[in-house]
């Protein structure tokens, strides 16, 4: 997969993701908010360029999750993920090991 940093500030990161195997493209956005001393809340979302495809087999979710997992953040103390099928279609059936 290819990730391209578009812009970054202390509170907002924008990137683009392209997956050659699945020919998918997504825009990634991360908002970073300090909530307590030494705590950072990261809110991320991925928008598929294939806007006409309602169901994407979890590709947009997996793009974000695999980035977080690859960075090691899912193993950080206090890590929590908040999503569900209403927020992220195909979340419950996504197989992120294939993307």
C-alpha positions as a Python dict, from the first residue, in 0.01 Angstrom:
ca = {
    (1, 'X'): (0, 0, 0),
    (2, 'X'): (109, 357, -53),
    (3, 'X'): (60, 633, 201),
    (4, 'X'): (128, 994, 110),
    (5, 'X'): (137, 1271, 367),
    (6, 'X'): (-63, 1568, 239),
    (7, 'X'): (-33, 1802, 537),
    (8, 'X'): (43, 1797, 908),
    (9, 'X'): (2, 2040, 1194),
    (10, 'X'): (23, 1970, 1567),
    (11, 'X'): (-353, 1907, 1566),
    (12, 'X'): (-443, 1773, 1221),
    (13, 'X'): (-289, 1519, 982),
    (14, 'X'): (-413, 1458, 627),
    (15, 'X'): (-289, 1172, 409),
    (16, 'X'): (-385, 977, 100),
    (17, 'X'): (-382, 598, 73),
    (18, 'X'): (-365, 390, -244),
    (19, 'X'): (-379, 13, -249),
    (20, 'X'): (-249, -135, -573),
    (21, 'X'): (-394, -480, -514),
    (22, 'X'): (-749, -356, -454),
    (23, 'X'): (-722, -34, -659),
    (24, 'X'): (-880, 154, -372),
    (25, 'X'): (-803, 512, -277),
    (26, 'X'): (-893, 687, 44),
    (27, 'X'): (-841, 1025, 205),
    (28, 'X'): (-732, 990, 569),
    (29, 'X'): (-786, 1255, 835),
    (30, 'X'): (-666, 1254, 1194),
    (31, 'X'): (-758, 1515, 1455),
    (32, 'X'): (-536, 1519, 1765),
    (33, 'X'): (-676, 1671, 2085),
    (34, 'X'): (-502, 1693, 2422),
    (35, 'X'): (-760, 1587, 2681),
    (36, 'X'): (-555, 1551, 2999),
    (37, 'X'): (-192, 1577, 3093),
    (38, 'X'): (4, 1322, 2885),
    (39, 'X'): (-313, 1203, 2709),
    (40, 'X'): (-391, 1257, 2343),
    (41, 'X'): (-722, 1176, 2179),
    (42, 'X'): (-698, 1089, 1811),
    (43, 'X'): (-1010, 1091, 1599),
    (44, 'X'): (-956, 945, 1254),
    (45, 'X'): (-1172, 890, 953),
    (46, 'X'): (-1122, 756, 605),
    (47, 'X'): (-1321, 859, 300),
    (48, 'X'): (-1317, 629, -1),
    (49, 'X'): (-1273, 781, -346),
    (50, 'X'): (-1518, 518, -470),
    (51, 'X'): (-1806, 716, -320),
    (52, 'X'): (-2063, 521, -518),
    (53, 'X'): (-1965, 197, -340),
    (54, 'X'): (-2163, 182, -20),
    (55, 'X'): (-2014, -149, 94),
    (56, 'X'): (-1638, -183, 59),
    (57, 'X'): (-1574, -502, 261),
    (58, 'X'): (-1415, -294, 536),
    (59, 'X'): (-1133, -147, 328),
    (60, 'X'): (-1174, 207, 465),
    (61, 'X'): (-1186, 78, 823),
    (62, 'X'): (-886, -150, 766),
    (63, 'X'): (-682, 133, 618),
    (64, 'X'): (-710, 322, 946),
    (65, 'X'): (-676, 18, 1170),
    (66, 'X'): (-369, -118, 989),
    (67, 'X'): (-200, 222, 1014),
    (68, 'X'): (-267, 235, 1389),
    (69, 'X'): (-155, -127, 1437),
    (70, 'X'): (158, -81, 1226),
    (71, 'X'): (257, 222, 1432),
    (72, 'X'): (220, 22, 1754),
    (73, 'X'): (-45, 256, 1894),
    (74, 'X'): (-298, -24, 1947),
    (75, 'X'): (-60, -164, 2210),
    (76, 'X'): (-16, 169, 2391),
    (77, 'X'): (-144, 202, 2745),
    (78, 'X'): (-495, 345, 2744),
    (79, 'X'): (-561, 274, 2377),
    (80, 'X'): (-933, 254, 2304),
    (81, 'X'): (-1116, 219, 1978),
    (82, 'X'): (-1469, 343, 1937),
    (83, 'X'): (-1657, 235, 1627),
    (84, 'X'): (-1944, 15, 1524),
    (85, 'X'): (-2143, -90, 1219),
    (86, 'X'): (-2340, 236, 1220),
    (87, 'X'): (-2027, 449, 1216),
    (88, 'X'): (-1827, 228, 982),
    (89, 'X'): (-2014, 3, 741),
    (90, 'X'): (-1869, -350, 716),
    (91, 'X'): (-1673, -298, 1042),
    (92, 'X'): (-1809, -618, 1197),
    (93, 'X'): (-1702, -836, 902),
    (94, 'X'): (-1377, -660, 802),
    (95, 'X'): (-1072, -885, 763),
    (96, 'X'): (-783, -641, 791),
    (97, 'X'): (-517, -909, 738),
    (98, 'X'): (-588, -915, 362),
    (99, 'X'): (-558, -539, 296),
}
